Structures are given as C-alpha cells and as structure tokens.
Amino acid sequence: MGATLKDAAAIVGIGQTPFAKRLPESEKALACRAIIAALDDAGIAPSEVDAFASYTMEETDEVEIAKSIGAGEVRHFSKVGFGGGGSCATVGHLAAAIATGQASVGVAWRSRKRGSGPRPWTAARAQLPTPAQWTRPFGLLRPADEIGMLARRYMQEYGATRDHFFNVALACRNRANQNPAAMMYDRPLTREMYMTARWISEPLCLYDNCLESDGALACVVVSAARARDCRRRPVYVHAAAQGLPAQHHGMVDYWSDDPLSGPARSAARHLWKGSDLGPRDVDVAQIYDAFTPLIPLSLEGYGFCGRGEGAAFTEGGALEIGGRLPINTSGGGLSEAYVHGFNLITEGVRQLRGTSTAQVPDAATCLVTAGACVPTSALLLRS
C-alpha cells in the first residue's frame, strides 16, 4: 500500500467557514459552505465529486451532503472513528481510493458546533462506553481530566514542567496572532497570564486546553495526474498511516505497562515505513494539540527526539518560525480553532503552497498528525 499510495494523489482544494464561539448556521450548512469553497479553490464542479470521507462523529452524512452540493453518482464513501484521531485518515482513505481507481474526485470534511453545542461527555447515558466504566466513576469525567493524569506522570518520569507546556501554548498563540482567521488573533499570551490562569484539571490550566469552536473545513483530493491541471498548486499525499497498538484501551491507556507510549508511535512506524523521507526531512509540522502535553509526546512518538526528550525539545524557541521544528502555524486547536484537527490539514496545504500567514521559508514537506492518545492517523505531505 505504501508504494501504491506514495505521491499518487494530491490535495488540490481547501475551504473553511469562519471560526467563532457561536455561528448561526447549522452544521449541515457550514459543511456545505466549506466543501463548495474547497471545490471552487480547486476549480472542480460539485457534479464531479464521486467520493466522500468523514468522521463517525460527524453529524452530517454523505447522503445529505451529496444532495445538497449537487454531487454526481458517488462510488466511494468511508467514515473514520475516534474523533480527533480520524482527521488525517479521511484524506488517507480518499488517497487510497483514488490510487486504486475507486474514485476520481474525493472530498473530506469536518463540521462542528462545539462552541455553541453540548459537550459530549455531559450527556446522560444509561450505560457508559467500556473504557469510561473504569474511569468516570472515580472522577475522570472529561478528556482534560484524563490528559491531566497523563501529563502528571510525564512530569514525574521525565522532568517536564509547566514552562515546557507554556512553550507549546505560546508557539501556537504566536502563530494565531499572525492569522486573521484565528479565534485568538488579537489575544497575545504571556507567561504571567499562563502561570496565573485558572486550573481546568491540574496540572492543566486554561491555556493548556483547546478552544471550543463552531466551524467547518474541507479539502479536495484527486490523482496526481489530474492535480497538475487544477487551479491551485497541488500538495501531494506522500504517505498516510493509521495506528492502533495491540491491547490499547481508552483515550489514555493507564492500565498498560507504559501509558506514555500510545497510538502515535504505532502510526509513526507505519508512516515512515511507507515514505521516502524521515523526521529530519520535515520542514514544518501540524501536530494535534487538543492539550499542550500531547505535543512533546508526539515529538517523541514521530521520532523528532528520543524518549523523554520531548519537553526539552520545546525550549529555546524550537517550535517557533525559525526554530528546529515550527509547529501549528495557523494557531492549531489551542489558538486558531478546535475542529477535531482538520484545520491542521488545511494549514499544511497552505504551508506547501506558500500561502500561510506564518510561512516557513521554502517549506517542501509537512507532517500532519491526528489525536495522540486515541486510535490515530497521520499524513506526510510534500510540494
């Protein structure tokens, strides 16, 4: 599959709606707006779309979307599970379908009203999902509570500090301050603000947590051959991978021998195996950042540094433009918008087109990752 997929498909269109705490449109309307914008960006008519890929948590479905945008006959559709872990896999599924002749024009999308909608963990349930049966009765009610415990263990074992987490939050906020589309565009962050912010789930403070956002994004994938004739400069899907370690259980695998070694390592192993490139060849990275501690864990998991070295990697402006590995150059989930990581994909495309608001000079390769603690996925994009 790696040899078949390598550079066989490309992202040729991206689109998004505004991001805000509260938008008036429905999730369906937002999805259609983002998809139509992406198709227009590519110069492709909606009637040519014959493939869709989305998340299982997406409230809109391909049937309604296809009718609403005026798609033709659809011959490939797939859904990827696990929320934030599914973002990159949607593009990977489309790239694989196109590389094997199952589709010609694919659309992946994510539409979400998390800012104005309910929190999924607050819903009353007669029966908890299996992993939650072992955690929620003991006070781990939200994702922040689970990641908080994981962060504390990382701090204990490897000497990570809140300053290391601040380095992550600051890098994302600095990039958002350059991006007019970001929710935090006009809100700089200082160390004093971070250190005195209210706790969400200790040791995670307000700025260690992603935003709650309304908005939608989409991208269009076609074959490499067709991509050369599209309106925009193509961004090739060089490699794609998913990862679910053996016996993994829940968002944070506390009961394993090593809960700090999660699905990111599994996805990374398959990603690099199917690639001609390695971590040293990556010019810019869009790393899933629902919570700041996920960045150092992902830096380790994808091979940018050794085990336990992810926190120290963030020092000295390493994550900023001009640093060792610029990350999340639109602001990411922490400071642009949190739409289950799909904005990391569209920003990766902008970087390789050379159109980012925080452009990395001569960027030719971009790693994009999905959720680090759930069954996950990743993309390696190249120009």
Backbone torsions as a table, in degrees:
resi	resn	phi	psi	omega
1	MET	NA	-38.9	-179.8
2	GLY	-59.3	-45.0	-179.6
3	ALA	-66.8	-36.3	179.9
4	THR	-69.7	-39.1	-173.8
5	LEU	-79.3	-29.5	-168.2
6	LYS	-54.6	109.5	177.2
7	ASP	60.8	17.4	-178.6
8	ALA	-80.8	-19.8	-179.0
9	ALA	-133.7	160.8	-177.7
10	ALA	-143.9	149.8	171.3
11	ILE	-85.4	122.5	-175.6
12	VAL	-118.8	-5.0	178.8
13	GLY	-150.4	139.7	175.0
14	ILE	-134.3	150.1	178.9
15	GLY	-153.0	155.0	177.6
16	GLN	-156.5	159.7	171.2
17	THR	-93.9	173.7	168.2
18	PRO	-60.9	157.9	173.8
19	PHE	-110.0	139.1	-179.2
20	ALA	-160.8	167.7	174.4
21	LYS	-68.0	-32.3	-178.9
22	ARG	-148.5	119.7	174.4
23	LEU	-114.6	144.6	-174.5
24	PRO	-75.8	-26.6	-174.7
25	GLU	-72.3	158.6	174.4
26	SER	-73.0	164.4	176.5
27	GLU	-61.2	-35.9	178.2
28	LYS	-64.2	-45.9	179.7
29	ALA	-62.7	-41.9	178.5
30	LEU	-63.1	-43.4	178.9
31	ALA	-59.1	-46.5	-178.6
32	CYS	-64.2	-39.6	178.1
33	ARG	-61.1	-44.7	-179.2
34	ALA	-66.1	-41.4	-178.8
35	ILE	-66.8	-45.4	178.5
36	ILE	-61.7	-39.4	177.3
37	ALA	-63.2	-40.4	179.8
38	ALA	-67.0	-41.3	178.4
39	LEU	-65.4	-40.8	176.9
40	ASP	-63.8	-39.0	177.4
41	ASP	-59.8	-35.9	-179.3
42	ALA	-84.9	-18.5	-174.6
43	GLY	75.6	34.7	-178.0
44	ILE	-120.3	135.6	-179.7
45	ALA	-75.7	144.9	177.5
46	PRO	-55.8	-32.3	-178.2
47	SER	-64.5	-15.8	179.8
48	GLU	-86.8	-12.0	-177.9
49	VAL	-68.5	125.4	178.7
50	ASP	-129.9	15.5	178.6
51	ALA	-152.8	143.8	177.4
52	PHE	-135.3	147.1	172.8
53	ALA	-143.0	134.0	-178.3
54	SER	-149.6	-173.4	-179.1
55	TYR	-93.3	153.5	172.9
56	THR	-66.9	-25.0	178.8
57	MET	-83.4	-2.1	177.9
58	GLU	-72.4	124.8	-177.1
59	GLU	-75.6	-25.3	175.4
60	THR	-88.7	149.8	-178.8
61	ASP	-122.4	166.8	-174.3
62	GLU	-64.6	-27.1	-180.0
63	VAL	-64.6	-52.0	-179.1
64	GLU	-69.4	-38.1	179.0
65	ILE	-64.8	-45.1	-179.1
66	ALA	-59.8	-43.5	178.4
67	LYS	-65.1	-42.6	-173.0
68	SER	-69.5	-35.4	-178.2
69	ILE	-90.9	-11.2	-179.0
70	GLY	84.2	36.3	177.6
71	ALA	-69.1	159.4	175.0
72	GLY	-85.0	-152.5	178.0
73	GLU	-68.2	129.8	-177.8
74	VAL	-100.1	129.5	-177.6
75	ARG	-119.9	2.2	173.1
76	HIS	-148.2	132.4	173.6
77	PHE	-152.0	140.6	-178.1
78	SER	-147.7	157.5	176.3
79	LYS	-131.1	139.8	-177.4
80	VAL	-113.9	135.4	-176.1
81	GLY	-85.1	175.2	168.4
82	PHE	74.2	37.4	167.6
83	GLY	49.7	-116.0	-176.5
84	GLY	-59.5	-20.8	178.5
85	GLY	-76.8	-10.7	-172.5
86	GLY	-94.4	-10.6	-169.4
87	SER	-55.7	-58.5	-176.0
88	CYS	-66.1	-30.4	-179.0
89	ALA	-65.8	-29.3	178.2
90	THR	-60.7	-43.7	177.5
91	VAL	-69.3	-39.3	177.5
92	GLY	-60.3	-41.3	178.4
93	HIS	-63.4	-43.5	179.0
94	LEU	-65.4	-42.0	179.5
95	ALA	-61.4	-41.1	179.0
96	ALA	-66.5	-41.3	179.0
97	ALA	-63.2	-41.5	179.9
98	ILE	-70.1	-41.1	-179.7
99	ALA	-63.9	-28.0	-178.5
100	THR	-101.8	10.7	174.3
101	GLY	79.9	14.0	179.6
102	GLN	-84.7	-12.7	-177.9
103	ALA	-158.1	164.1	178.2
104	SER	-121.6	-36.1	178.3
105	VAL	-132.2	114.2	-177.5
106	GLY	-113.2	146.7	176.9
107	VAL	-124.4	128.5	170.5
108	ALA	-114.0	145.4	-177.2
109	TRP	-153.7	162.9	170.8
110	ARG	-146.5	125.3	177.4
111	SER	-123.8	134.3	-173.1
112	ARG	-152.0	138.2	172.8
113	LYS	-119.5	65.6	179.8
114	ARG	-79.5	-31.2	-179.3
115	GLY	-66.6	-42.4	-177.3
116	SER	-103.3	-3.9	-177.8
117	GLY	-100.8	-177.3	-178.9
118	PRO	-76.6	155.6	172.9
119	ARG	-81.6	130.3	-174.0
120	PRO	-62.4	-28.4	-178.0
121	TRP	-80.6	-5.0	179.1
122	THR	-91.6	-8.2	-177.7
123	ALA	-66.3	137.8	176.7
124	ALA	-72.5	130.8	-178.7
125	ARG	-131.3	139.8	176.1
126	ALA	-72.0	-30.5	-179.4
127	GLN	-140.2	130.8	179.5
128	LEU	-78.4	149.8	172.1
129	PRO	-61.4	157.1	-170.0
130	THR	-51.7	-52.7	-177.9
131	PRO	-60.4	-38.0	-175.8
132	ALA	-67.8	-21.8	178.3
133	GLN	-62.1	-23.7	-177.2
134	TRP	-99.2	-2.8	-176.4
135	THR	-126.1	-44.9	-173.7
136	ARG	-63.9	-38.0	177.5
137	PRO	-62.4	-15.3	-177.8
138	PHE	-108.4	14.5	170.4
139	GLY	104.5	-3.7	177.3
140	LEU	-89.0	82.1	-170.5
141	LEU	-89.1	-27.2	-173.1
142	ARG	-126.0	161.5	173.8
143	PRO	-54.1	-37.9	180.0
144	ALA	-60.5	-34.6	178.9
145	ASP	-66.5	-40.7	-179.4
146	GLU	-69.3	-45.2	179.8
147	ILE	-68.4	-30.2	175.8
148	GLY	-59.1	-42.6	177.8
149	MET	-67.1	-39.6	178.2
150	LEU	-63.9	-42.0	179.2
151	ALA	-62.5	-41.0	179.9
152	ARG	-62.5	-39.9	178.6
153	ARG	-66.3	-39.9	179.3
154	TYR	-63.4	-40.5	177.6
155	MET	-63.9	-41.2	-178.1
156	GLN	-67.7	-43.4	-173.8
157	GLU	-80.4	-33.6	-170.9
158	TYR	-124.1	5.6	174.0
159	GLY	77.9	17.8	174.8
160	ALA	-64.1	147.2	-179.1
161	THR	-126.1	171.5	176.2
162	ARG	-64.9	-26.3	175.7
163	ASP	-64.3	-35.1	177.0
164	HIS	-66.2	-41.2	177.5
165	PHE	-66.8	-35.8	176.0
166	PHE	-62.0	-38.2	178.0
167	ASN	-55.8	-39.4	178.8
168	VAL	-67.4	-51.3	-178.4
169	ALA	-59.2	-39.4	-178.1
170	LEU	-69.0	-42.4	179.6
171	ALA	-60.0	-44.1	179.0
172	CYS	-66.1	-41.9	-179.5
173	ARG	-67.0	-39.6	178.5
174	ASN	-60.1	-38.2	179.4
175	ARG	-72.7	-37.1	176.5
176	ALA	-63.2	-35.0	179.1
177	ASN	-66.2	-11.5	174.8
178	GLN	-99.5	-5.1	-170.8
179	ASN	-114.4	104.9	-177.9
180	PRO	-60.1	-21.5	179.8
181	ALA	-82.4	-10.6	-176.3
182	ALA	-76.8	143.0	177.7
183	MET	-63.0	-28.4	-179.0
184	MET	-102.4	23.9	-176.5
185	TYR	-53.2	-44.5	-174.2
186	ASP	-105.0	26.2	-176.8
187	ARG	-129.9	86.2	177.2
188	PRO	-63.6	157.3	179.9
189	LEU	-120.5	135.0	175.5
190	THR	-116.6	164.0	178.4
191	ARG	-63.4	-38.5	179.0
192	GLU	-62.2	-43.9	177.7
193	MET	-58.5	-43.8	-178.4
194	TYR	-64.6	-49.8	-173.1
195	MET	-69.7	-21.6	-179.3
196	THR	-105.7	5.0	-179.5
197	ALA	-68.7	156.3	-179.9
198	ARG	-68.3	150.0	176.7
199	TRP	-72.7	142.2	168.4
200	ILE	-102.7	-48.6	171.7
201	SER	-157.8	97.7	-172.2
202	GLU	-50.8	130.8	13.7
203	PRO	-92.4	19.7	-179.6
204	LEU	-94.5	123.3	176.9
205	CYS	-98.4	-176.5	-177.2
206	LEU	-51.2	-43.4	-172.8
207	TYR	-82.9	-1.6	172.8
208	ASP	-87.1	-5.0	-174.6
209	ASN	-110.6	146.1	178.8
210	CYS	-67.9	167.6	178.9
211	LEU	-76.0	164.6	169.5
212	GLU	-107.9	115.7	-166.6
213	SER	-131.4	151.9	163.3
214	ASP	-104.9	143.4	176.4
215	GLY	156.9	172.3	179.7
216	ALA	-146.8	152.1	177.8
217	LEU	-140.9	159.0	178.5
218	ALA	-154.6	159.4	172.1
219	CYS	-142.9	158.2	-178.1
220	VAL	-116.8	131.9	-177.9
221	VAL	-121.2	132.6	176.4
222	VAL	-136.9	177.8	178.6
223	SER	-69.8	157.5	178.8
224	ALA	-60.7	-36.2	-179.7
225	ALA	-64.2	-45.8	179.8
226	ARG	-70.8	-31.4	-175.7
227	ALA	-57.8	-31.0	-177.5
228	ARG	-65.7	-19.9	-178.4
229	ASP	-102.9	3.8	-178.6
230	CYS	-82.0	170.1	-172.5
231	ARG	-66.8	-35.8	-174.6
232	ARG	-109.2	160.7	175.5
233	ARG	-61.0	125.0	-177.4
234	PRO	-71.9	149.1	172.4
235	VAL	-118.7	115.8	-170.2
236	TYR	-83.3	140.5	173.3
237	VAL	-84.8	95.6	-177.0
238	HIS	-73.9	-38.8	178.8
239	ALA	-154.8	152.5	176.6
240	ALA	-146.1	148.3	-178.8
241	ALA	-155.4	154.3	168.8
242	GLN	-120.5	160.7	-178.6
243	GLY	-149.5	128.7	173.9
244	LEU	-140.3	103.6	-177.7
245	PRO	-63.5	154.8	176.8
246	ALA	-58.7	132.8	175.8
247	GLN	65.9	19.1	176.9
248	HIS	-68.2	143.8	-173.9
249	HIS	-145.6	108.5	172.8
250	GLY	89.6	174.7	-179.3
251	MET	-62.4	-42.1	178.5
252	VAL	-129.2	119.7	-167.7
253	ASP	-84.7	66.1	-173.2
254	TYR	-59.7	-31.8	-171.8
255	TRP	-87.9	1.3	175.2
256	SER	-81.1	167.2	178.1
257	ASP	-64.1	-28.7	-176.0
258	ASP	-140.7	84.1	-178.5
259	PRO	-67.9	-12.6	178.4
260	LEU	-83.4	-5.1	176.6
261	SER	-109.8	98.8	-170.9
262	GLY	-114.9	-159.7	-175.5
263	PRO	-60.8	-24.9	179.4
264	ALA	-58.6	-39.1	179.6
265	ARG	-65.4	-37.1	178.3
266	SER	-66.8	-47.4	178.8
267	ALA	-62.7	-40.7	-179.2
268	ALA	-61.6	-42.5	-179.3
269	ARG	-58.0	-44.3	-178.9
270	HIS	-74.8	-33.7	-179.5
271	LEU	-63.5	-52.0	-177.8
272	TRP	-67.9	-31.2	177.9
273	LYS	-63.3	-34.7	-178.9
274	GLY	-92.4	15.6	-173.7
275	SER	-124.0	156.0	170.9
276	ASP	-88.2	-2.1	-173.4
277	LEU	-117.8	171.2	176.3
278	GLY	-138.7	-179.4	-177.9
279	PRO	-53.9	-34.8	-178.3
280	ARG	-68.0	-17.6	-178.1
281	ASP	-90.4	-3.5	-176.2
282	VAL	-82.5	123.4	-179.2
283	ASP	-85.9	-32.6	-177.4
284	VAL	-152.7	149.0	-177.8
285	ALA	-132.2	142.1	173.1
286	GLN	-114.2	99.8	-169.7
287	ILE	-108.1	129.3	-175.4
288	TYR	-53.8	126.1	-169.3
289	ASP	-134.1	51.3	173.6
290	ALA	-61.1	-29.4	177.9
291	PHE	-143.6	143.6	-175.0
292	THR	-57.8	-39.1	-177.8
293	PRO	-63.1	-17.5	-180.0
294	LEU	-68.5	-23.4	-179.0
295	ILE	-68.7	-55.1	178.3
296	PRO	-60.3	-36.2	177.3
297	LEU	-64.4	-38.0	179.0
298	SER	-72.2	-37.2	176.5
299	LEU	-56.9	-40.3	176.8
300	GLU	-71.0	-46.0	-175.5
301	GLY	-61.5	-36.8	-178.6
302	TYR	-92.0	6.6	169.3
303	GLY	87.5	17.4	177.8
304	PHE	-80.1	-16.1	176.9
305	CYS	-158.7	173.0	-177.4
306	GLY	-80.7	174.8	179.9
307	ARG	-60.5	129.0	179.4
308	GLY	80.2	2.0	-176.8
309	GLU	-101.2	-0.5	-175.4
310	GLY	-64.1	-38.0	179.8
311	ALA	-64.7	-48.3	179.7
312	ALA	-63.5	-29.5	179.1
313	PHE	-58.6	-30.1	-176.0
314	THR	-75.0	-8.7	-173.5
315	GLU	-75.9	159.6	172.5
316	GLY	67.6	26.7	178.7
317	GLY	73.0	23.1	-176.1
318	ALA	-62.1	-27.5	-176.6
319	LEU	-93.9	-1.3	-178.2
320	GLU	-87.9	168.1	172.8
321	ILE	-59.0	129.0	-175.8
322	GLY	91.9	-7.7	178.7
323	GLY	-85.9	-173.9	-177.7
324	ARG	-60.2	-39.6	-180.0
325	LEU	-149.4	92.3	176.2
326	PRO	-61.3	135.2	-177.7
327	ILE	-125.5	155.6	166.7
328	ASN	44.6	59.6	-167.3
329	THR	-76.0	-3.4	170.1
330	SER	-100.1	-6.8	-177.0
331	GLY	116.3	-17.0	176.0
332	GLY	63.7	-166.7	179.0
333	GLY	-69.9	-23.0	-179.2
334	LEU	-75.3	-32.3	-171.5
335	SER	-139.1	-11.9	172.5
336	GLU	-93.7	-66.5	177.8
337	ALA	-169.3	153.1	175.6
338	TYR	-109.5	103.8	178.5
339	VAL	-128.0	53.8	-179.5
340	HIS	51.2	36.0	170.3
341	GLY	83.7	-1.6	-176.3
342	PHE	-68.3	-28.6	178.2
343	ASN	-65.8	-19.5	174.7
344	LEU	-69.0	-34.7	177.9
345	ILE	-67.0	-50.2	-177.4
346	THR	-64.2	-34.0	177.1
347	GLU	-70.4	-35.4	174.8
348	GLY	-59.4	-40.1	177.9
349	VAL	-64.1	-45.6	180.0
350	ARG	-60.8	-40.8	178.4
351	GLN	-58.7	-43.5	-176.5
352	LEU	-80.3	-17.3	169.3
353	ARG	-80.7	-19.7	-175.7
354	GLY	84.0	25.7	-175.2
355	THR	-119.4	13.8	-179.8
356	SER	-70.0	152.3	174.4
357	THR	-73.1	-14.4	175.2
358	ALA	-131.2	65.5	-170.3
359	GLN	-68.9	130.4	171.4
360	VAL	-83.9	122.5	-176.1
361	PRO	-56.6	131.1	174.4
362	ASP	59.1	29.2	179.2
363	ALA	-63.1	126.1	-179.3
364	ALA	-123.6	-15.2	178.7
365	THR	-136.8	141.3	-179.6
366	CYS	-140.9	126.6	171.2
367	LEU	-90.1	132.3	173.5
368	VAL	-122.4	130.5	-179.4
369	THR	-121.7	157.0	175.8
370	ALA	-105.6	-171.3	-174.1
371	GLY	-49.7	132.9	-171.5
372	ALA	-82.3	-23.8	-171.4
373	CYS	-107.4	-10.4	176.3
374	VAL	-106.3	167.0	172.2
375	PRO	-48.9	126.1	-160.7
376	THR	-128.8	-175.2	-178.6
377	SER	-156.2	165.5	-179.3
378	ALA	-154.9	156.9	176.4
379	LEU	-130.2	144.9	167.5
380	LEU	-116.3	113.8	-177.7
381	LEU	-104.0	148.5	174.8
382	ARG	-141.5	155.5	-179.9
383	SER	-89.6	NA	NA
